[in-house]
Amino acid sequence: MGTCIICGSSTDGRVCDTHEEDVAFEFRGDSPDELTPGRYYQGTIDGFADFGVFVDIGDSVTGLLHRSEVPGRLESLGWDAGDEVYVQVTDVHDNENVDLGWSIRQDDRDFRGHLVDDPHAESDAELPDEEEEETSTADGGTPVPEETEEPAEAEAESESADDAEPEAAEPEAAEKHETEDEPTTDDAAAEASDADDEPARVPIADLDDHVDERVAVEGEVANARQTSGPTVFELADETGAVDCAAFVEAGVRAYPEVEAGAVVRIVGEVERRRGELQVETEDLRVLDGADAQAVEARMEDALTERAAPETTDLLAADDAVEAVTDDLVDAATAIRRAVVEARPVIVRHTATVEGYVAGTAIERALLPLIRDEHAREDAEYHYVDRRPLDDAFYTIDDATGDVTSMLEAAERHDEKHPLFVLVGAGSTSESTDAIDLLDIYDADTVAIDGGYTDDAAGADVLVSPTEAGENPVNTGALGSQLAAFVNDDVREDLYHLPAVAYWANTPEAYADLAAQTHYSPDTLADLRDAIALEAFYQSYEDKRELISDLLWGEADDSLIEHVSEQFRERLETEVSTAEPHLDVRGQDGVAFETLDVDAYTHEYDFPPVDLLLDELYRRRDRADVLVGVSGDEIRVRSGDAVDVRAVGETVADELTEAGVEPRGARDGRIEFLSGEKDAVVDAVVDAIADQLA
């Protein structure tokens, strides 16, 4: 029985089940069936194929990292044959084929420990050999004495001393003992001088000018991670962040009392390792009282200045957007502040064209800021995560998953709680419980929604033109404006996005903005169609590289043409299937068309219900209102501003046993008990007719 190198709990081997995925293993077996699925292993690139990458695990086993496991195109990884990488073994088949999974951690410092998987050892989770531990210790920043050859004279003196009579050596030893017990005045002065020799503080941004020098840095610990060698503290001050390596013993936590959020002063030597700056810590002191307050005040002042948007000029003239300029500034400041504070930004957006355009615009603005702020190579994957939503709301289901991931990251990696940016969602009462759950854990929220909102959800910052008394705005256009505030350097990259987000009647200001780019109106329409298709498939994935290739690809338009053509084919199939089954009726002078979506479309096929109803309504000119019935939900499309929520409330009062419940604001939907469908549809038609009368 041993102890876990990470948490210290009793376990077989050197790591407990809870922290096994936090460790990188070196494999010393001879057969694939000796691998342990679920573990992360150090490997070497063996070769490439169209379908993936072959990786050698140890000396005798090769596995396949399939291209579907890689977040992006294989060539975007920049890997070459012979490169050392980290992969996860996901499965070992009976035929000895080994399936590998992607690891976002591609640096040994990203793991909290390093162990050996040797099937022939006492356990398959052991510390490296003593020789390797010494090497790891050297890599971790602990001084390793260099071997020196003693001069011949010194060697001779040493031999002479060894041959000397004991009586001759005793007085010398006694004299030495006496000297150690009673330091001379010169010794005391030297000791005092050393104490006063603590170096002056250097801002982290200036460390590049102090390589191989002894410096002091002050700031807040962003996170701490344990490796098989040193403990690595990521320290952030008002100018940037840097890793500080502290070593006591291989795999043992240095300064265990220091956690994320602590204000500290670190003294050490600046070194460059693998191209990145690192401070080799010789002393770490937690600051308190006035010293801590001074550091915090300095960081707060600088943070406030750095977080403020560089410009608040709108991309294009839009009165409704201009009305919420102050809210956009508040939202951009919160996002920029999260980057500087080393807090991840989680972008949650609807799986629609508007949601993807807005969410991707914010991501586009964030990536350069994150690269500039954080030294670690995987920072752009670590500090921003775009997660599409299954629904038009941010639900308790979504929040539960987010909180679970957030708490796990805090527990395992000392990661700060993220800022959640809710795009096209989080702005109505349906999201109240979810945002309250985030609030319990002090996770901040920004909600940006161009549609109708009710401000009941309680986001810390809300950007909503309708709350400001303006008409709705396309959320894609609104999100693009926010992205321009977040990072002015990507402003020109955003010029075409608002026009992409519109299905029809693109405002002239946004059309003129897009005209400043190389995108033609036809290409913009193709882009919109392509994004709509990709938003539907693998809806829970962000598809970062694919969406980026579509929106910002090079001159080759073949990808856009290929995907948009698929969109048109699939949409046309469903529209032609549904159109003959539209039920036409008149009610109090209002022309209605209703569609039983479940009965007269291909279930689960593209397009989704909302997109299909939008297209049907755009193509029909003989009806005032289109009512789509899908399962236990009703959706309404109308050129007039039908208040769907008010309609739902009226029907709920009339049909008390039908379980009618309006969802969303005035442009939302109505839910009901499916057994009451006919009665509910009739009541909804009556209520809409009365509202439009």
ABEGO torsion letter per residue (X at the ends): XBBBAAAGBBBBEABBAAAAAABBBBBABABAAABBBGBBBBBBBAEBBAAEBBBBBEAABBBBBBAAABBEBAAAAGBBBGBBBBBBBABBBAAGBBBBBBBABABAAABABBBBBBAABABABBBBBAAAAAAAAAAAGBBBBBBBBBBAAAAAAAAAAAABBAAAAAAAAAAAAAAAABBBAAAAAAAAAAAAABBBBBBAAAAAAABGBBBBBBEBBABBBBBABBBBBBBBBAAEBBBBBBBABBGBBBGAABBBGBBBBBBBBBBBBGGBBBBBBABBBBBBEAAAAAAAAAAAAAAAAAABBABABBABBBAAAAAAAAAAAAAAAAAAAAAAAGBBBBBBBBBBAAAAAAAAAAAAAAAAAAAAABABAAAAAAABBBBBBABABBBAAAAAAAAAAAAAAAAAAGBBBBBBBBBGBGABAAAAAAAAAAAAAGBBBBBBBABBBAGAAGBABBBBAAAAGBBBBBAAAAAAAAAAAABAAAAAAAAAAAAAABABGBBAAAAAAAAABABBAAAAAAAAAAAAAAAABGAABAGAAAAAAAAABBABAAAAAAAAAAAAAAAAAAAAAAAAABBBBBBGGBBBBBBBAAAABBBGBOBBAAAAAAAAAAABAABABBBBBBEABBBBBBABBBBAAAAAAAAAAABAAAGBBBBEBAABBBBBBAAAAAAAAAAAAAAAAAAAX
